[in-house]
Amino acid sequence: MSSGKKKPEDEESIWQDSDIRFDTHGSALELRPGEVRIDSINSVEDTKGNNGEKGSLSITNLRLIWVCHRNPRVNLSIGYNAVASINIRSANSRLRGNTQALYVMTKFNKSRFEFVFTNLVRQSPRLFTTVQAVYRAYDTSRLYRDLKLRGAIIKNKQLVLLPNEQVYNKVSGVWNLSSDQGNLGTFFISNVRVVWHANLAENFNVSIPYMQMKVVRVRDSKFGQALVIETNQRCGGYILGFRVDPVEQLQVVFQEVLSLHQVFANTPIFGVDFSMEEKPPPLAELTVDRLQDDLEIVDSDSSAHPHTAYFADRDNSKVERDVVYSNELGLAIEKLPEGVTAKSLWSVV
């Protein structure tokens, strides 16, 4: 009997996108292989738990990382898989007062958590747009990371490929041993997952990402030697068995899946596609010296602008003014505010 090498649970499992961790050790905030920091915002307040504390928010392809500036031991790691919803609502910030903030609703270990982040840079939507866009990319690419049963992944007996997915091998005559008699089907082995489907029913299938494989091995079963794939507890802790005939072909498939699983562990593909837009240059580079305007004042009359009179009376628009006779117009008009003439009002048109 051949067996695949099983790693310790802490080394093997990818927790960054599934866990929520509070005030964790600095090493847990470091990026793991395959994790990419998409953006980093330097002035963000954790309004819910540390109101009044300024920190930095890193947005990766797996999680949000907030670290307090004053005390780095105060930090948060929020995996996207624990996120239930993201909204923008008003919040009361000690540093910015009543302002728009990012609300992140989560569920982890049967508990619900609410996180509120406020961008301390005024008039900047970057916090809202980046977090929502990255989470949307994560949420729509779950087939890279989650085990899927009976999904719409096979069309005309061919695997529906994910972006950047490459099929390395297609193996016919593979029996799924989930039932007493077994079901004959086909294996697709790609760079991100192993997929099996029944030949007589395409919707009877299973997609197993390498990310969820805990151990791959060959062992004896009542059907003879079989390829066994055990998955992590995160996706249910399944034990899936497949028989490949002849035995020589079984060993080839086993070695290929085991090798690709190890390659994925070193250079994982999480499927969160993003494009980096060109960031604006620093404010110091955009600042120019102020020049004195070369102009000549031809009219020094300091009569008030008509719009000034209008805005000043906005709150008292319902107050009636005295009616007076205008020599300029030859008409009875409401008394004008001090400093305003009929000629100046007429010149607006």
LINWOHU-V102684 format. One record per backbone hydrogen bond with DSSP energy under -1.0 kcal/mol. NH is the residue of the N-H (numbers start at 1). CO is the residue of the C=O. If there is no record, write none. Layout:
NH:CO + NH:CO
This chain:
12:8 + 13:9 + 18:15 + 19:15 + 21:77 + 23:75 + 28:25 + 29:26 + 35:32 + 38:59 + 39:59 + 41:57 + 44:55 + 45:118 + 47:45 + 47:116 + 48:116 + 50:46 + 53:50 + 55:44 + 56:67 + 57:41 + 58:65 + 59:39 + 60:63 + 61:36 + 64:78 + 65:58 + 66:76 + 67:56 + 68:74 + 69:54 + 74:71 + 76:66 + 77:21 + 78:64 + 79:19 + 80:62 + 81:17 + 82:79 + 83:80 + 84:105 + 85:105 + 87:103 + 89:101 + 91:99 + 93:97 + 97:93 + 99:91 + 101:89 + 102:117 + 103:87 + 104:115 + 105:85 + 106:113 + 107:82 + 108:111 + 111:108 + 113:106 + 115:104 + 117:102 + 118:45 + 120:43 + 129:125 + 130:126 + 131:127 + 132:128 + 133:129 + 134:130 + 135:131 + 136:132 + 137:133 + 138:134 + 139:135 + 140:136 + 141:138 + 144:141 + 145:142 + 146:142 + 148:207 + 150:205 + 153:151 + 155:158 + 158:155 + 160:153 + 165:162 + 168:189 + 169:189 + 171:187 + 174:185 + 175:243 + 176:183 + 177:241 + 183:176 + 185:174 + 186:197 + 187:171 + 188:195 + 189:169 + 190:193 + 191:166 + 194:208 + 195:188 + 196:206 + 197:186 + 198:204 + 199:184 + 204:201 + 205:203 + 206:196 + 207:148 + 208:194 + 210:192 + 212:209 + 213:210 + 214:230 + 215:230 + 217:228 + 218:2 + 219:226 + 221:224 + 224:221 + 226:219 + 227:242 + 228:217 + 229:240 + 230:215 + 231:238 + 232:212 + 235:232 + 236:233 + 237:232 + 240:229 + 242:227 + 243:175 + 250:246 + 251:247 + 252:248 + 253:249 + 254:250 + 255:251 + 256:252 + 257:253 + 258:254 + 259:255 + 260:256 + 261:257 + 262:258 + 263:259 + 264:260 + 265:261 + 266:262 + 267:263 + 273:271 + 287:283 + 295:293 + 309:305 + 310:306 + 311:307 + 312:308 + 313:309 + 314:311 + 317:314 + 319:316 + 324:333 + 326:331 + 330:326 + 333:324 + 335:322 + 340:337 + 345:341 + 346:342 + 347:343 + 348:345
